[in-house]
């Protein structure tokens, strides 16, 4: 049986060590940059309005993308844990 590991990491998460470790152990997967629906919606706001006048615009400018990672694992390829 195969399992799919699906993980979404917060913007700014330090993923280099995780991906290096997975690669060294022979794992491969798919990495995508993602954004929430709110982020996509907020990007359509009036860009002519200065950020200092709009808290919503100021906050949306500081958000980054969320890394999304998919990994297919075969049964017995990982520890199931407690």
Secondary structure, DSSP 8 states (H G I E B T S, - for coil): -EEEEEEE--TT---HHHHHHHHHTT--EEEEEE--HHHHHHTTS-TTS-GGG-HHHHHHHH---EEEEEEEEETTSS----
